[in-house]
Amino acid sequence: MINRLFTSHPESVGETYLEHMSTASSFGLHLMLAGLACTVHAILPFLFTTTGRSAITDLHEKMVTHRQRGERVGVAAKRVPSQSQ
């Protein structure tokens, strides 16, 4: 039961627990750095003028592409071979 808490979501996106931890950690670090750049930009508007927008675009592409790949993997894994009639 406790194992399912850690594996059900990663499996739903076609990843193992460790793969998901790596991907989510990478996204989180990217978001923190982008947030820091945006905060600096708020004070010094001539710095990091495109960093926030670029980070959001990059992460969106990675998440959507990755999610679609994971969904295809998940669907393929759940398919049951059809029986001959």
Phi, psi and omega per residue, in radians:
M1 nan -0.871 -3.123
I2 -1.108 -0.593 3.107
N3 -1.043 -0.685 -3.137
R4 -1.094 -0.560 3.109
L5 -1.059 -0.585 -3.098
F6 -1.630 -0.266 -3.039
T7 -2.032 -0.319 -3.039
S8 -1.133 -0.814 3.124
H9 -1.176 -0.856 3.097
P10 -0.952 -0.710 3.106
E11 -1.117 -0.598 -3.113
S12 -1.177 -0.356 3.080
V13 -1.907 0.263 3.035
G14 1.324 0.545 -3.129
E15 -2.245 2.755 2.945
T16 -1.424 2.993 3.108
Y17 -1.016 -0.820 -3.099
L18 -1.180 -0.666 3.077
E19 -1.087 -0.772 -3.134
H20 -1.142 -0.710 3.119
M21 -1.071 -0.738 3.129
S22 -1.134 -0.824 -3.128
T23 -1.121 -0.838 -3.123
A24 -1.120 -0.676 3.102
S25 -1.130 -0.701 3.107
S26 -1.093 -0.799 3.100
F27 -1.079 -0.762 -3.131
G28 -1.080 -0.770 3.116
L29 -1.111 -0.763 3.118
H30 -1.034 -0.765 3.133
L31 -1.141 -0.697 3.130
M32 -1.123 -0.750 3.127
L33 -1.149 -0.719 3.097
A34 -1.118 -0.693 3.097
G35 -1.103 -0.695 3.091
L36 -1.116 -0.763 3.111
A37 -1.077 -0.710 3.118
C38 -1.140 -0.645 3.114
T39 -1.156 -0.765 3.079
V40 -1.090 -0.735 3.124
H41 -1.051 -0.633 3.122
A42 -1.065 -0.614 -3.120
I43 -1.514 -0.703 -3.114
L44 -2.153 1.438 -2.968
P45 -1.083 -0.198 3.105
F46 -1.485 -0.118 3.095
L47 -1.810 2.600 3.048
F48 0.913 0.822 -3.047
T49 -1.202 -0.404 3.141
T50 -2.148 0.041 -3.043
T51 -1.073 -0.829 -3.124
G52 -1.061 -0.876 3.141
R53 -1.062 -0.756 -3.139
S54 -1.111 -0.720 -3.141
A55 -1.122 -0.767 -3.141
I56 -1.114 -0.788 3.126
T57 -1.064 -0.812 -3.123
D58 -1.091 -0.834 -3.129
L59 -1.162 -0.662 3.110
H60 -1.078 -0.802 3.120
E61 -1.067 -0.764 -3.135
K62 -1.142 -0.735 -3.114
M63 -1.202 -0.766 -3.120
V64 -1.186 -0.817 3.117
T65 -1.065 -0.780 -3.124
H66 -1.158 -0.737 -3.140
R67 -1.087 -0.762 -3.132
Q68 -1.127 -0.681 3.090
R69 -1.117 -0.773 3.140
G70 -1.102 -0.687 3.130
E71 -1.143 -0.696 3.110
R72 -1.114 -0.730 3.117
V73 -1.103 -0.810 -3.128
G74 -1.087 -0.728 3.130
V75 -1.160 -0.758 -3.137
A76 -1.100 -0.661 -3.126
A77 -1.217 -0.478 -3.075
K78 -1.594 -0.156 -3.120
R79 -1.168 2.409 3.090
V80 -1.868 2.242 3.140
P81 -0.975 2.361 -3.141
S82 -1.268 2.568 -3.139
Q83 -1.586 2.504 3.096
S84 -1.224 2.474 -3.138
Q85 -1.752 nan nan
